[in-house]
């Protein structure tokens, strides 16, 4: 999908209730994944430092890897 494109309809059509991991840096897209039953991970960046929501925030790919391997 193009950068900046709305992902809601696509995620609902292809991934609803999948329980798959969804890695994002845009809070709105992380929430979209959460709303269709995915497990969102938000990669921390300057533009999302004040994020409050259901996604797990990770600062690095190492943290993402450890989270997924732990199966949380």
Secondary structure, 3 states (H helix, E strand, C coil): CCCCCCCHHHHHHHHCCCCCEEEECCHHHHHHHHHCCCEEEEECCHHHCCCCCCCEEECCHHHHHHHHHHCC
